[in-house]
Amino acid sequence: MKWPRFFLLAVVVALAAWAWVALHPDSERQIRRRLEGLAHAASFGPNQGYLAKLAGAQSLAGFCATNVEVNIDVPGRQEHGLAGREDIQQAALAMRASARALTVTFPDVTVQVSADQQSAVADLTLQAQVPGEHDMIVQEVKATLQKIDGQWLIVKAETVRTLK
């Protein structure tokens, strides 16, 4: 008679532990989810209207702190240096106006959270594909994030320069 009660108690404890982990993810998992959301916000499909393009650009900028600094150097293309959310939003709108579509992914992400759980560094591989272009854009990027008002926001992102 005691086994069914023990089994029921074990199931309840397991469900409570799962719920706790699901509702209170660790910082690394939160950052990974934010970066997945960033890749999704940076991607867009063809035939978007102006309001959809504007909303997408605003969503992309929302992943960044107000004083964000971004320095991305894509070989064969212009180097981009952006400062502030407004610059991020304008660059996203310009990209959405010039390209028919864009798919962005971060297939390889390594996150190091500081001891105080308020800042982190993410080393990631950025892959971007523009339909109609033969080559995929692949860049190593180092992103510095801070926890601001309970949300992980990018404060700095830069291309990792490799030796040639």
C-alpha positions in Angstrom: 0.0 0.0 0.0 2.9 2.4 0.6 4.4 1.9 -2.9 1.6 3.7 -4.7 1.9 6.7 -2.3 5.7 6.7 -2.7 5.3 6.6 -6.5 2.8 9.4 -6.5 5.0 11.5 -4.3 8.0 10.9 -6.6 5.9 12.0 -9.6 4.8 15.2 -7.8 8.4 16.0 -6.8 9.6 15.4 -10.4 6.9 17.6 -11.8 7.6 20.4 -9.3 11.4 20.2 -10.2 10.6 20.3 -13.9 8.2 23.3 -13.4 10.9 25.2 -11.4 13.5 24.7 -14.1 11.1 25.6 -16.9 9.9 28.8 -15.1 13.3 29.8 -13.7 16.0 29.0 -16.4 19.6 29.7 -15.6 21.3 32.7 -17.1 23.0 30.7 -19.9 19.7 29.2 -21.1 18.1 32.7 -21.0 20.9 34.1 -23.1 20.7 31.3 -25.6 16.9 31.9 -25.9 17.5 35.6 -26.4 20.1 34.9 -29.2 17.6 32.5 -30.9 15.1 35.3 -30.7 17.6 37.8 -32.2 18.3 35.5 -35.1 14.6 35.1 -35.7 14.1 38.9 -35.5 17.0 39.5 -37.9 15.6 37.1 -40.5 12.8 38.1 -42.9 11.0 36.8 -45.9 10.1 38.3 -49.2 7.1 40.5 -49.9 6.9 42.2 -46.5 5.0 45.4 -46.3 6.4 48.6 -44.8 4.8 48.1 -41.4 6.1 44.5 -41.1 9.6 45.8 -42.0 9.3 48.5 -39.4 8.1 46.1 -36.7 10.8 43.7 -37.5 13.5 46.4 -37.3 12.1 47.6 -34.0 12.0 44.0 -32.7 15.7 43.6 -33.7 16.7 46.8 -31.9 14.8 45.6 -28.8 17.5 42.9 -28.2 20.1 45.7 -27.7 20.8 48.1 -24.9 20.2 51.8 -25.7 24.0 52.5 -25.8 24.9 49.4 -27.8 28.1 49.3 -30.0 28.3 47.0 -33.0 31.3 46.6 -35.3 30.8 43.9 -37.9 33.3 43.4 -40.8 32.0 41.1 -43.5 34.8 40.2 -46.0 34.0 41.6 -49.4 31.4 44.0 -48.0 31.5 47.3 -46.2 32.5 47.4 -42.5 29.6 48.4 -40.3 30.0 50.4 -37.1 26.7 51.2 -35.3 26.2 53.0 -32.0 22.8 53.0 -30.3 19.5 51.3 -30.8 18.4 53.9 -33.4 21.4 53.0 -35.6 20.5 49.3 -35.3 16.9 50.0 -36.3 17.9 52.1 -39.2 20.4 49.5 -40.4 17.8 46.8 -40.1 15.3 48.9 -42.1 18.0 49.5 -44.8 18.8 45.8 -45.0 15.1 45.0 -45.3 14.7 47.5 -48.1 17.8 46.3 -50.1 17.5 42.5 -49.8 14.5 40.5 -50.8 14.9 38.1 -47.9 17.5 37.1 -45.3 17.9 34.0 -43.1 20.1 34.4 -40.0 21.2 31.6 -37.6 23.7 31.2 -34.8 24.6 27.5 -35.0 27.5 27.6 -32.6 27.1 29.6 -29.4 29.3 29.5 -26.3 28.2 31.5 -23.3 30.3 32.6 -20.3 28.3 34.2 -17.5 30.1 36.3 -15.0 30.2 35.3 -11.3 27.7 38.1 -10.4 25.2 36.8 -13.0 24.8 40.4 -14.4 27.0 40.2 -17.5 28.1 37.6 -20.0 30.1 37.1 -23.1 28.7 35.0 -26.0 31.1 33.7 -28.7 29.0 32.7 -31.7 29.0 31.9 -35.3 26.7 34.1 -37.4 25.4 32.5 -40.6 23.4 34.6 -43.0 22.0 33.7 -46.4 20.5 36.1 -48.9 18.5 34.4 -51.6 20.1 34.7 -55.0 23.6 35.1 -53.6 25.9 32.1 -54.0 27.9 32.5 -50.9 26.6 32.3 -47.3 28.0 35.0 -44.9 29.8 33.3 -42.0 31.4 35.3 -39.3 32.6 34.7 -35.8 31.1 37.3 -33.4 31.8 38.2 -29.8 28.8 39.7 -28.1 28.8 41.2 -24.6 25.5 41.2 -22.8 24.3 42.8 -19.6 21.2 42.0 -17.5 19.3 45.3 -17.6 15.9 45.4 -15.9 15.7 41.6 -15.7 16.5 41.2 -19.5 19.7 40.1 -21.2 20.6 42.9 -23.7 23.5 43.2 -26.1 25.8 46.1 -25.1 28.6 45.3 -27.6 29.1 43.0 -30.6 32.1 42.8 -32.8 33.6 40.5 -35.4 36.3 38.3 -34.2 39.3 39.0 -36.4 41.2 35.9 -37.4 44.9 35.7 -38.5 45.5 35.3 -42.2 
